[in-house]
Amino acid sequence: MADLNRLRGGGAIGRAIVAKRPYTSVEQLLSKRVLSRPVYEKIKDQVTVR
């Protein structure tokens, strides 16, 4: 979770991502309506799915 708090946009984005887990791809942040497209575009280069 600490890594998610370092995303552009801060802890609120990290909490939203954690709340909707699991993911099989980064694109699911959009398809599961976790993030809006502008927020996704801002952080997509900072996130990975493991």
mmCIF entry with sequence, helices, sheets and N, C-alpha, C, O atoms, coordinates in Angstrom:
data_MODEL
# 
_entry.id   MODEL 
# 
_entity.id                         1 
_entity.type                       polymer 
_entity.pdbx_number_of_molecules   1 
# 
_entity_poly.entity_id                      1 
_entity_poly.type                           'polypeptide(L)' 
_entity_poly.nstd_linkage                   no 
_entity_poly.nstd_monomer                   no 
_entity_poly.pdbx_seq_one_letter_code       MADLNRLRGGGAIGRAIVAKRPYTSVEQLLSKRVLSRPVYEKIKDQVTVR 
_entity_poly.pdbx_seq_one_letter_code_can   MADLNRLRGGGAIGRAIVAKRPYTSVEQLLSKRVLSRPVYEKIKDQVTVR 
_entity_poly.pdbx_strand_id                 A 
# 
loop_
_entity_poly_seq.entity_id 
_entity_poly_seq.num 
_entity_poly_seq.mon_id 
_entity_poly_seq.hetero 
1 1  MET n 
1 2  ALA n 
1 3  ASP n 
1 4  LEU n 
1 5  ASN n 
1 6  ARG n 
1 7  LEU n 
1 8  ARG n 
1 9  GLY n 
1 10 GLY n 
1 11 GLY n 
1 12 ALA n 
1 13 ILE n 
1 14 GLY n 
1 15 ARG n 
1 16 ALA n 
1 17 ILE n 
1 18 VAL n 
1 19 ALA n 
1 20 LYS n 
1 21 ARG n 
1 22 PRO n 
1 23 TYR n 
1 24 THR n 
1 25 SER n 
1 26 VAL n 
1 27 GLU n 
1 28 GLN n 
1 29 LEU n 
1 30 LEU n 
1 31 SER n 
1 32 LYS n 
1 33 ARG n 
1 34 VAL n 
1 35 LEU n 
1 36 SER n 
1 37 ARG n 
1 38 PRO n 
1 39 VAL n 
1 40 TYR n 
1 41 GLU n 
1 42 LYS n 
1 43 ILE n 
1 44 LYS n 
1 45 ASP n 
1 46 GLN n 
1 47 VAL n 
1 48 THR n 
1 49 VAL n 
1 50 ARG n 
# 
_struct_asym.id          A 
_struct_asym.entity_id   1 
# 
loop_
_struct_conf.conf_type_id 
_struct_conf.id 
_struct_conf.pdbx_PDB_helix_id 
_struct_conf.beg_label_comp_id 
_struct_conf.beg_label_asym_id 
_struct_conf.beg_label_seq_id 
_struct_conf.pdbx_beg_PDB_ins_code 
_struct_conf.end_label_comp_id 
_struct_conf.end_label_asym_id 
_struct_conf.end_label_seq_id 
_struct_conf.pdbx_end_PDB_ins_code 
_struct_conf.beg_auth_comp_id 
_struct_conf.beg_auth_asym_id 
_struct_conf.beg_auth_seq_id 
_struct_conf.end_auth_comp_id 
_struct_conf.end_auth_asym_id 
_struct_conf.end_auth_seq_id 
_struct_conf.pdbx_PDB_helix_class 
_struct_conf.details 
_struct_conf.pdbx_PDB_helix_length 
HELX_P HELX_P1 AA1 ALA A 2  ? ASN A 5  ? ALA A 2  ASN A 5  1 ? 4 
HELX_P HELX_P2 AA2 GLY A 11 ? ALA A 19 ? GLY A 11 ALA A 19 1 ? 9 
HELX_P HELX_P3 AA3 GLN A 28 ? SER A 31 ? GLN A 28 SER A 31 1 ? 4 
HELX_P HELX_P4 AA4 ARG A 37 ? ILE A 43 ? ARG A 37 ILE A 43 1 ? 7 
HELX_P HELX_P5 AA5 LYS A 44 ? GLN A 46 ? LYS A 44 GLN A 46 5 ? 3 
# 
_struct_conf_type.id          HELX_P 
_struct_conf_type.criteria    ? 
_struct_conf_type.reference   ? 
# 
loop_
_atom_site.group_PDB 
_atom_site.id 
_atom_site.type_symbol 
_atom_site.label_atom_id 
_atom_site.label_alt_id 
_atom_site.label_comp_id 
_atom_site.label_asym_id 
_atom_site.label_entity_id 
_atom_site.label_seq_id 
_atom_site.pdbx_PDB_ins_code 
_atom_site.Cartn_x 
_atom_site.Cartn_y 
_atom_site.Cartn_z 
_atom_site.occupancy 
_atom_site.B_iso_or_equiv 
_atom_site.pdbx_formal_charge 
_atom_site.auth_seq_id 
_atom_site.auth_comp_id 
_atom_site.auth_asym_id 
_atom_site.auth_atom_id 
_atom_site.pdbx_PDB_model_num 
ATOM 1   N N  . MET A 1 1  ? 0.825   -1.195  0.000   1.00 0.00 ? 1  MET A N  1 
ATOM 2   C CA . MET A 1 1  ? 0.000   0.000   0.000   1.00 0.00 ? 1  MET A CA 1 
ATOM 3   C C  . MET A 1 1  ? 0.864   1.252   0.000   1.00 0.00 ? 1  MET A C  1 
ATOM 4   O O  . MET A 1 1  ? 0.469   2.268   -0.572  1.00 0.00 ? 1  MET A O  1 
ATOM 5   N N  . ALA A 1 2  ? 2.023   1.204   0.622   1.00 0.00 ? 2  ALA A N  1 
ATOM 6   C CA . ALA A 1 2  ? 2.893   2.381   0.659   1.00 0.00 ? 2  ALA A CA 1 
ATOM 7   C C  . ALA A 1 2  ? 3.262   2.833   -0.747  1.00 0.00 ? 2  ALA A C  1 
ATOM 8   O O  . ALA A 1 2  ? 3.330   4.034   -1.008  1.00 0.00 ? 2  ALA A O  1 
ATOM 9   N N  . ASP A 1 3  ? 3.504   1.887   -1.661  1.00 0.00 ? 3  ASP A N  1 
ATOM 10  C CA . ASP A 1 3  ? 3.831   2.254   -3.034  1.00 0.00 ? 3  ASP A CA 1 
ATOM 11  C C  . ASP A 1 3  ? 2.661   2.968   -3.704  1.00 0.00 ? 3  ASP A C  1 
ATOM 12  O O  . ASP A 1 3  ? 2.867   3.902   -4.478  1.00 0.00 ? 3  ASP A O  1 
ATOM 13  N N  . LEU A 1 4  ? 1.443   2.537   -3.413  1.00 0.00 ? 4  LEU A N  1 
ATOM 14  C CA . LEU A 1 4  ? 0.273   3.177   -4.008  1.00 0.00 ? 4  LEU A CA 1 
ATOM 15  C C  . LEU A 1 4  ? 0.105   4.609   -3.520  1.00 0.00 ? 4  LEU A C  1 
ATOM 16  O O  . LEU A 1 4  ? -0.411  5.453   -4.253  1.00 0.00 ? 4  LEU A O  1 
ATOM 17  N N  . ASN A 1 5  ? 0.529   4.891   -2.308  1.00 0.00 ? 5  ASN A N  1 
ATOM 18  C CA . ASN A 1 5  ? 0.427   6.247   -1.787  1.00 0.00 ? 5  ASN A CA 1 
ATOM 19  C C  . ASN A 1 5  ? 1.354   7.213   -2.511  1.00 0.00 ? 5  ASN A C  1 
ATOM 20  O O  . ASN A 1 5  ? 1.167   8.427   -2.430  1.00 0.00 ? 5  ASN A O  1 
ATOM 21  N N  . ARG A 1 6  ? 2.351   6.689   -3.216  1.00 0.00 ? 6  ARG A N  1 
ATOM 22  C CA . ARG A 1 6  ? 3.288   7.541   -3.948  1.00 0.00 ? 6  ARG A CA 1 
ATOM 23  C C  . ARG A 1 6  ? 2.831   7.859   -5.368  1.00 0.00 ? 6  ARG A C  1 
ATOM 24  O O  . ARG A 1 6  ? 3.516   8.591   -6.082  1.00 0.00 ? 6  ARG A O  1 
ATOM 25  N N  . LEU A 1 7  ? 1.699   7.329   -5.786  1.00 0.00 ? 7  LEU A N  1 
ATOM 26  C CA . LEU A 1 7  ? 1.185   7.627   -7.116  1.00 0.00 ? 7  LEU A CA 1 
ATOM 27  C C  . LEU A 1 7  ? 0.861   9.103   -7.242  1.00 0.00 ? 7  LEU A C  1 
ATOM 28  O O  . LEU A 1 7  ? 0.549   9.766   -6.253  1.00 0.00 ? 7  LEU A O  1 
ATOM 29  N N  . ARG A 1 8  ? 0.936   9.616   -8.465  1.00 0.00 ? 8  ARG A N  1 
ATOM 30  C CA . ARG A 1 8  ? 0.480   10.990  -8.700  1.00 0.00 ? 8  ARG A CA 1 
ATOM 31  C C  . ARG A 1 8  ? -0.998  11.032  -8.342  1.00 0.00 ? 8  ARG A C  1 
ATOM 32  O O  . ARG A 1 8  ? -1.799  10.327  -8.957  1.00 0.00 ? 8  ARG A O  1 
ATOM 33  N N  . GLY A 1 9  ? -1.364  11.822  -7.387  1.00 0.00 ? 9  GLY A N  1 
ATOM 34  C CA . GLY A 1 9  ? -2.744  11.891  -6.941  1.00 0.00 ? 9  GLY A CA 1 
ATOM 35  C C  . GLY A 1 9  ? -2.905  11.363  -5.529  1.00 0.00 ? 9  GLY A C  1 
ATOM 36  O O  . GLY A 1 9  ? -3.929  11.603  -4.889  1.00 0.00 ? 9  GLY A O  1 
ATOM 37  N N  . GLY A 1 10 ? -1.915  10.653  -5.042  1.00 0.00 ? 10 GLY A N  1 
ATOM 38  C CA . GLY A 1 10 ? -1.860  10.277  -3.638  1.00 0.00 ? 10 GLY A CA 1 
ATOM 39  C C  . GLY A 1 10 ? -2.668  9.091   -3.189  1.00 0.00 ? 10 GLY A C  1 
ATOM 40  O O  . GLY A 1 10 ? -3.079  8.242   -3.979  1.00 0.00 ? 10 GLY A O  1 
ATOM 41  N N  . GLY A 1 11 ? -2.883  9.064   -1.882  1.00 0.00 ? 11 GLY A N  1 
ATOM 42  C CA . GLY A 1 11 ? -3.473  7.923   -1.210  1.00 0.00 ? 11 GLY A CA 1 
ATOM 43  C C  . GLY A 1 11 ? -4.894  7.591   -1.614  1.00 0.00 ? 11 GLY A C  1 
ATOM 44  O O  . GLY A 1 11 ? -5.278  6.423   -1.568  1.00 0.00 ? 11 GLY A O  1 
ATOM 45  N N  . ALA A 1 12 ? -5.680  8.565   -2.005  1.00 0.00 ? 12 ALA A N  1 
ATOM 46  C CA . ALA A 1 12 ? -7.064  8.279   -2.397  1.00 0.00 ? 12 ALA A CA 1 
ATOM 47  C C  . ALA A 1 12 ? -7.098  7.351   -3.605  1.00 0.00 ? 12 ALA A C  1 
ATOM 48  O O  . ALA A 1 12 ? -7.942  6.457   -3.677  1.00 0.00 ? 12 ALA A O  1 
ATOM 49  N N  . ILE A 1 13 ? -6.202  7.552   -4.537  1.00 0.00 ? 13 ILE A N  1 
ATOM 50  C CA . ILE A 1 13 ? -6.123  6.678   -5.705  1.00 0.00 ? 13 ILE A CA 1 
ATOM 51  C C  . ILE A 1 13 ? -5.689  5.286   -5.271  1.00 0.00 ? 13 ILE A C  1 
ATOM 52  O O  . ILE A 1 13 ? -6.252  4.292   -5.728  1.00 0.00 ? 13 ILE A O  1 
ATOM 53  N N  . GLY A 1 14 ? -4.711  5.205   -4.409  1.00 0.00 ? 14 GLY A N  1 
ATOM 54  C CA . GLY A 1 14 ? -4.244  3.908   -3.904  1.00 0.00 ? 14 GLY A CA 1 
ATOM 55  C C  . GLY A 1 14 ? -5.349  3.141   -3.206  1.00 0.00 ? 14 GLY A C  1 
ATOM 56  O O  . GLY A 1 14 ? -5.494  1.937   -3.417  1.00 0.00 ? 14 GLY A O  1 
ATOM 57  N N  . ARG A 1 15 ? -6.128  3.817   -2.379  1.00 0.00 ? 15 ARG A N  1 
ATOM 58  C CA . ARG A 1 15 ? -7.238  3.158   -1.673  1.00 0.00 ? 15 ARG A CA 1 
ATOM 59  C C  . ARG A 1 15 ? -8.299  2.663   -2.652  1.00 0.00 ? 15 ARG A C  1 
ATOM 60  O O  . ARG A 1 15 ? -8.844  1.574   -2.472  1.00 0.00 ? 15 ARG A O  1 
ATOM 61  N N  . ALA A 1 16 ? -8.595  3.444   -3.677  1.00 0.00 ? 16 ALA A N  1 
ATOM 62  C CA . ALA A 1 16 ? -9.571  3.028   -4.683  1.00 0.00 ? 16 ALA A CA 1 
ATOM 63  C C  . ALA A 1 16 ? -9.092  1.787   -5.417  1.00 0.00 ? 16 ALA A C  1 
ATOM 64  O O  . ALA A 1 16 ? -9.879  0.880   -5.685  1.00 0.00 ? 16 ALA A O  1 
ATOM 65  N N  . ILE A 1 17 ? -7.810  1.742   -5.742  1.00 0.00 ? 17 ILE A N  1 
ATOM 66  C CA . ILE A 1 17 ? -7.240  0.585   -6.435  1.00 0.00 ? 17 ILE A CA 1 
ATOM 67  C C  . ILE A 1 17 ? -7.330  -0.660  -5.553  1.00 0.00 ? 17 ILE A C  1 
ATOM 68  O O  . ILE A 1 17 ? -7.737  -1.721  -6.027  1.00 0.00 ? 17 ILE A O  1 
ATOM 69  N N  . VAL A 1 18 ? -6.965  -0.547  -4.306  1.00 0.00 ? 18 VAL A N  1 
ATOM 70  C CA . VAL A 1 18 ? -6.999  -1.688  -3.384  1.00 0.00 ? 18 VAL A CA 1 
ATOM 71  C C  . VAL A 1 18 ? -8.429  -2.186  -3.192  1.00 0.00 ? 18 VAL A C  1 
ATOM 72  O O  . VAL A 1 18 ? -8.653  -3.394  -3.125  1.00 0.00 ? 18 VAL A O  1 
ATOM 73  N N  . ALA A 1 19 ? -9.382  -1.291  -3.104  1.00 0.00 ? 19 ALA A N  1 
ATOM 74  C CA . ALA A 1 19 ? -10.768 -1.666  -2.827  1.00 0.00 ? 19 ALA A CA 1 
ATOM 75  C C  . ALA A 1 19 ? -11.376 -2.553  -3.909  1.00 0.00 ? 19 ALA A C  1 
ATOM 76  O O  . ALA A 1 19 ? -12.263 -3.353  -3.614  1.00 0.00 ? 19 ALA A O  1 
ATOM 77  N N  . LYS A 1 20 ? -10.924 -2.429  -5.142  1.00 0.00 ? 20 LYS A N  1 
ATOM 78  C CA . LYS A 1 20 ? -11.523 -3.176  -6.262  1.00 0.00 ? 20 LYS A CA 1 
ATOM 79  C C  . LYS A 1 20 ? -10.686 -4.370  -6.719  1.00 0.00 ? 20 LYS A C  1 
ATOM 80  O O  . LYS A 1 20 ? -10.958 -4.932  -7.780  1.00 0.00 ? 20 LYS A O  1 
ATOM 81  N N  . ARG A 1 21 ? -9.675  -4.772  -5.944  1.00 0.00 ? 21 ARG A N  1 
ATOM 82  C CA . ARG A 1 21 ? -8.844  -5.909  -6.335  1.00 0.00 ? 21 ARG A CA 1 
ATOM 83  C C  . ARG A 1 21 ? -9.676  -7.173  -6.437  1.00 0.00 ? 21 ARG A C  1 
ATOM 84  O O  . ARG A 1 21 ? -10.745 -7.235  -5.829  1.00 0.00 ? 21 ARG A O  1 
ATOM 85  N N  . PRO A 1 22 ? -9.245  -8.168  -7.165  1.00 0.00 ? 22 PRO A N  1 
ATOM 86  C CA . PRO A 1 22 ? -8.007  -8.334  -7.923  1.00 0.00 ? 22 PRO A CA 1 
ATOM 87  C C  . PRO A 1 22 ? -8.140  -7.818  -9.356  1.00 0.00 ? 22 PRO A C  1 
ATOM 88  O O  . PRO A 1 22 ? -9.240  -7.561  -9.843  1.00 0.00 ? 22 PRO A O  1 
ATOM 89  N N  . TYR A 1 23 ? -7.003  -7.676  -10.007 1.00 0.00 ? 23 TYR A N  1 
ATOM 90  C CA . TYR A 1 23 ? -6.918  -7.250  -11.401 1.00 0.00 ? 23 TYR A CA 1 
ATOM 91  C C  . TYR A 1 23 ? -6.048  -8.242  -12.157 1.00 0.00 ? 23 TYR A C  1 
ATOM 92  O O  . TYR A 1 23 ? -5.136  -8.843  -11.590 1.00 0.00 ? 23 TYR A O  1 
ATOM 93  N N  . THR A 1 24 ? -6.337  -8.405  -13.438 1.00 0.00 ? 24 THR A N  1 
ATOM 94  C CA . THR A 1 24 ? -5.482  -9.217  -14.291 1.00 0.00 ? 24 THR A CA 1 
ATOM 95  C C  . THR A 1 24 ? -4.691  -8.356  -15.264 1.00 0.00 ? 24 THR A C  1 
ATOM 96  O O  . THR A 1 24 ? -3.755  -8.834  -15.905 1.00 0.00 ? 24 THR A O  1 
ATOM 97  N N  . SER A 1 25 ? -5.069  -7.082  -15.372 1.00 0.00 ? 25 SER A N  1 
ATOM 98  C CA . SER A 1 25 ? -4.342  -6.140  -16.223 1.00 0.00 ? 25 SER A CA 1 
ATOM 99  C C  . SER A 1 25 ? -4.542  -4.726  -15.701 1.00 0.00 ? 25 SER A C  1 
ATOM 100 O O  . SER A 1 25 ? -5.498  -4.446  -14.978 1.00 0.00 ? 25 SER A O  1 
ATOM 101 N N  . VAL A 1 26 ? -3.640  -3.850  -16.072 1.00 0.00 ? 26 VAL A N  1 
ATOM 102 C CA . VAL A 1 26 ? -3.738  -2.450  -15.663 1.00 0.00 ? 26 VAL A CA 1 
ATOM 103 C C  . VAL A 1 26 ? -4.992  -1.809  -16.256 1.00 0.00 ? 26 VAL A C  1 
ATOM 104 O O  . VAL A 1 26 ? -5.593  -0.932  -15.636 1.00 0.00 ? 26 VAL A O  1 
ATOM 105 N N  . GLU A 1 27 ? -5.385  -2.240  -17.443 1.00 0.00 ? 27 GLU A N  1 
ATOM 106 C CA . GLU A 1 27 ? -6.553  -1.674  -18.109 1.00 0.00 ? 27 GLU A CA 1 
ATOM 107 C C  . GLU A 1 27 ? -7.837  -1.902  -17.312 1.00 0.00 ? 27 GLU A C  1 
ATOM 108 O O  . GLU A 1 27 ? -8.820  -1.187  -17.509 1.00 0.00 ? 27 GLU A O  1 
ATOM 109 N N  . GLN A 1 28 ? -7.838  -2.888  -16.415 1.00 0.00 ? 28 GLN A N  1 
ATOM 110 C CA . GLN A 1 28 ? -9.026  -3.124  -15.596 1.00 0.00 ? 28 GLN A CA 1 
ATOM 111 C C  . GLN A 1 28 ? -9.304  -1.970  -14.638 1.00 0.00 ? 28 GLN A C  1 
ATOM 112 O O  . GLN A 1 28 ? -10.407 -1.869  -14.102 1.00 0.00 ? 28 GLN A O  1 
ATOM 113 N N  . LEU A 1 29 ? -8.331  -1.109  -14.418 1.00 0.00 ? 29 LEU A N  1 
ATOM 114 C CA . LEU A 1 29 ? -8.587  0.080   -13.608 1.00 0.00 ? 29 LEU A CA 1 
ATOM 115 C C  . LEU A 1 29 ? -9.657  0.947   -14.270 1.00 0.00 ? 29 LEU A C  1 
ATOM 116 O O  . LEU A 1 29 ? -10.389 1.669   -13.593 1.00 0.00 ? 29 LEU A O  1 
ATOM 117 N N  . LEU A 1 30 ? -9.738  0.868   -15.598 1.00 0.00 ? 30 LEU A N  1 
ATOM 118 C CA . LEU A 1 30 ? -10.796 1.574   -16.326 1.00 0.00 ? 30 LEU A CA 1 
ATOM 119 C C  . LEU A 1 30 ? -12.054 0.722   -16.442 1.00 0.00 ? 30 LEU A C  1 
ATOM 120 O O  . LEU A 1 30 ? -13.154 1.200   -16.166 1.00 0.00 ? 30 LEU A O  1 
ATOM 121 N N  . SER A 1 31 ? -11.900 -0.529  -16.845 1.00 0.00 ? 31 SER A N  1 
ATOM 122 C CA . SER A 1 31 ? -13.073 -1.368  -17.091 1.00 0.00 ? 31 SER A CA 1 
ATOM 123 C C  . SER A 1 31 ? -13.862 -1.659  -15.820 1.00 0.00 ? 31 SER A C  1 
ATOM 124 O O  . SER A 1 31 ? -15.078 -1.840  -15.883 1.00 0.00 ? 31 SER A O  1 
ATOM 125 N N  . LYS A 1 32 ? -13.195 -1.708  -14.666 1.00 0.00 ? 32 LYS A N  1 
ATOM 126 C CA . LYS A 1 32 ? -13.896 -1.897  -13.394 1.00 0.00 ? 32 LYS A CA 1 
ATOM 127 C C  . LYS A 1 32 ? -14.340 -0.566  -12.791 1.00 0.00 ? 32 LYS A C  1 
ATOM 128 O O  . LYS A 1 32 ? -14.875 -0.520  -11.683 1.00 0.00 ? 32 LYS A O  1 
ATOM 129 N N  . ARG A 1 33 ? -14.111 0.506   -13.533 1.00 0.00 ? 33 ARG A N  1 
ATOM 130 C CA . ARG A 1 33 ? -14.500 1.864   -13.118 1.00 0.00 ? 33 ARG A CA 1 
ATOM 131 C C  . ARG A 1 33 ? -13.870 2.279   -11.785 1.00 0.00 ? 33 ARG A C  1 
ATOM 132 O O  . ARG A 1 33 ? -14.496 2.927   -10.946 1.00 0.00 ? 33 ARG A O  1 
ATOM 133 N N  . VAL A 1 34 ? -12.616 1.880   -11.631 1.00 0.00 ? 34 VAL A N  1 
ATOM 134 C CA . VAL A 1 34 ? -11.857 2.267   -10.440 1.00 0.00 ? 34 VAL A CA 1 
ATOM 135 C C  . VAL A 1 34 ? -11.369 3.697   -10.593 1.00 0.00 ? 34 VAL A C  1 
ATOM 136 O O  . VAL A 1 34 ? -11.426 4.487   -9.651  1.00 0.00 ? 34 VAL A O  1 
ATOM 137 N N  . LEU A 1 35 ? -10.889 4.023   -11.783 1.00 0.00 ? 35 LEU A N  1 
ATOM 138 C CA . LEU A 1 35 ? -10.337 5.343   -12.066 1.00 0.00 ? 35 LEU A CA 1 
ATOM 139 C C  . LEU A 1 35 ? -11.003 5.938   -13.297 1.00 0.00 ? 35 LEU A C  1 
ATOM 140 O O  . LEU A 1 35 ? -11.457 5.214   -14.183 1.00 0.00 ? 35 LEU A O  1 
ATOM 141 N N  . SER A 1 36 ? -11.056 7.249   -13.342 1.00 0.00 ? 36 SER A N  1 
ATOM 142 C CA . SER A 1 36 ? -11.516 7.930   -14.552 1.00 0.00 ? 36 SER A CA 1 
ATOM 143 C C  . SER A 1 36 ? -10.372 7.901   -15.572 1.00 0.00 ? 36 SER A C  1 
ATOM 144 O O  . SER A 1 36 ? -9.214  7.689   -15.212 1.00 0.00 ? 36 SER A O  1 
ATOM 145 N N  . ARG A 1 37 ? -10.705 8.112   -16.824 1.00 0.00 ? 37 ARG A N  1 
ATOM 146 C CA . ARG A 1 37 ? -9.674  8.088   -17.864 1.00 0.00 ? 37 ARG A CA 1 
ATOM 147 C C  . ARG A 1 37 ? -8.576  9.122   -17.604 1.00 0.00 ? 37 ARG A C  1 
ATOM 148 O O  . ARG A 1 37 ? -7.402  8.786   -17.759 1.00 0.00 ? 37 ARG A O  1 
ATOM 149 N N  . PRO A 1 38 ? -8.898  10.375  -17.213 1.00 0.00 ? 38 PRO A N  1 
ATOM 150 C CA . PRO A 1 38 ? -7.819  11.341  -16.959 1.00 0.00 ? 38 PRO A CA 1 
ATOM 151 C C  . PRO A 1 38 ? -6.866  10.894  -15.842 1.00 0.00 ? 38 PRO A C  1 
ATOM 152 O O  . PRO A 1 38 ? -5.655  11.081  -15.956 1.00 0.00 ? 38 PRO A O  1 
ATOM 153 N N  . VAL A 1 39 ? -7.395  10.314  -14.781 1.00 0.00 ? 39 VAL A N  1 
ATOM 154 C CA . VAL A 1 39 ? -6.541  9.843   -13.687 1.00 0.00 ? 39 VAL A CA 1 
ATOM 155 C C  . VAL A 1 39 ? -5.723  8.653   -14.163 1.00 0.00 ? 39 VAL A C  1 
ATOM 156 O O  . VAL A 1 39 ? -4.525  8.575   -13.893 1.00 0.00 ? 39 VAL A O  1 
ATOM 157 N N  . TYR A 1 40 ? -6.362  7.722   -14.872 1.00 0.00 ? 40 TYR A N  1 
ATOM 158 C CA . TYR A 1 40 ? -5.657  6.561   -15.417 1.00 0.00 ? 40 TYR A CA 1 
ATOM 159 C C  . TYR A 1 40 ? -4.495  7.003   -16.307 1.00 0.00 ? 40 TYR A C  1 
ATOM 160 O O  . TYR A 1 40 ? -3.385  6.489   -16.173 1.00 0.00 ? 40 TYR A O  1 
ATOM 161 N N  . GLU A 1 41 ? -4.740  7.940   -17.203 1.00 0.00 ? 41 GLU A N  1 
ATOM 162 C CA . GLU A 1 41 ? -3.688  8.422   -18.108 1.00 0.00 ? 41 GLU A CA 1 
ATOM 163 C C  . GLU A 1 41 ? -2.526  9.029   -17.321 1.00 0.00 ? 41 GLU A C  1 
ATOM 164 O O  . GLU A 1 41 ? -1.372  8.927   -17.738 1.00 0.00 ? 41 GLU A O  1 
ATOM 165 N N  . LYS A 1 42 ? -2.824  9.649   -16.202 1.00 0.00 ? 42 LYS A N  1 
ATOM 166 C CA . LYS A 1 42 ? -1.797  10.294  -15.391 1.00 0.00 ? 42 LYS A CA 1 
ATOM 167 C C  . LYS A 1 42 ? -0.894  9.267   -14.681 1.00 0.00 ? 42 LYS A C  1 
ATOM 168 O O  . LYS A 1 42 ? 0.293   9.525   -14.480 1.00 0.00 ? 42 LYS A O  1 
ATOM 169 N N  . ILE A 1 43 ? -1.454  8.100   -14.300 1.00 0.00 ? 43 ILE A N  1 
ATOM 170 C CA . ILE A 1 43 ? -0.667  7.157   -13.490 1.00 0.00 ? 43 ILE A CA 1 
ATOM 171 C C  . ILE A 1 43 ? -0.354  5.830   -14.181 1.00 0.00 ? 43 ILE A C  1 
ATOM 172 O O  . ILE A 1 43 ? 0.358   5.007   -13.605 1.00 0.00 ? 43 ILE A O  1 
ATOM 173 N N  . LYS A 1 44 ? -0.857  5.594   -15.387 1.00 0.00 ? 44 LYS A N  1 
ATOM 174 C CA . LYS A 1 44 ? -0.711  4.269   -16.014 1.00 0.00 ? 44 LYS A CA 1 
ATOM 175 C C  . LYS A 1 44 ? 0.738   3.825   -16.135 1.00 0.00 ? 44 LYS A C  1 
ATOM 176 O O  . LYS A 1 44 ? 1.011   2.624   -16.112 1.00 0.00 ? 44 LYS A O  1 
ATOM 177 N N  . ASP A 1 45 ? 1.659   4.743   -16.261 1.00 0.00 ? 45 ASP A N  1 
ATOM 178 C CA . ASP A 1 45 ? 3.072   4.369   -16.372 1.00 0.00 ? 45 ASP A CA 1 
ATOM 179 C C  . ASP A 1 45 ? 3.680   4.039   -15.007 1.00 0.00 ? 45 ASP A C  1 
ATOM 180 O O  . ASP A 1 45 ? 4.835   3.620   -14.937 1.00 0.00 ? 45 ASP A O  1 
ATOM 181 N N  . GLN A 1 46 ? 2.932   4.217   -13.938 1.00 0.00 ? 46 GLN A N  1 
ATOM 182 C CA . GLN A 1 46 ? 3.427   3.960   -12.583 1.00 0.00 ? 46 GLN A CA 1 
ATOM 183 C C  . GLN A 1 46 ? 2.890   2.665   -11.989 1.00 0.00 ? 46 GLN A C  1 
ATOM 184 O O  . GLN A 1 46 ? 3.345   2.254   -10.922 1.00 0.00 ? 46 GLN A O  1 
ATOM 185 N N  . VAL A 1 47 ? 1.934   2.007   -12.647 1.00 0.00 ? 47 VAL A N  1 
ATOM 186 C CA . VAL A 1 47 ? 1.308   0.840   -12.051 1.00 0.00 ? 47 VAL A CA 1 
ATOM 187 C C  . VAL A 1 47 ? 1.554   -0.423  -12.876 1.00 0.00 ? 47 VAL A C  1 
ATOM 188 O O  . VAL A 1 47 ? 1.692   -0.365  -14.098 1.00 0.00 ? 47 VAL A O  1 
ATOM 189 N N  . THR A 1 48 ? 1.606   -1.559  -12.189 1.00 0.00 ? 48 THR A N  1 
ATOM 190 C CA . THR A 1 48 ? 1.707   -2.868  -12.810 1.00 0.00 ? 48 THR A CA 1 
ATOM 191 C C  . THR A 1 48 ? 0.788   -3.820  -12.074 1.00 0.00 ? 48 THR A C  1 
ATOM 192 O O  . THR A 1 48 ? 0.359   -3.546  -10.953 1.00 0.00 ? 48 THR A O  1 
ATOM 193 N N  . VAL A 1 49 ? 0.491   -4.933  -12.706 1.00 0.00 ? 49 VAL A N  1 
ATOM 194 C CA . VAL A 1 49 ? -0.308  -5.981  -12.082 1.00 0.00 ? 49 VAL A CA 1 
ATOM 195 C C  . VAL A 1 49 ? 0.602   -7.180  -11.871 1.00 0.00 ? 49 VAL A C  1 
ATOM 196 O O  . VAL A 1 49 ? 1.314   -7.604  -12.781 1.00 0.00 ? 49 VAL A O  1 
ATOM 197 N N  . ARG A 1 50 ? 0.569   -7.726  -10.647 1.00 0.00 ? 50 ARG A N  1 
ATOM 198 C CA . ARG A 1 50 ? 1.377   -8.918  -10.360 1.00 0.00 ? 50 ARG A CA 1 
ATOM 199 C C  . ARG A 1 50 ? 0.489   -10.059 -9.973  1.00 0.00 ? 50 ARG A C  1 
ATOM 200 O O  . ARG A 1 50 ? 0.977   -11.153 -9.693  1.00 0.00 ? 50 ARG A O  1 
# 
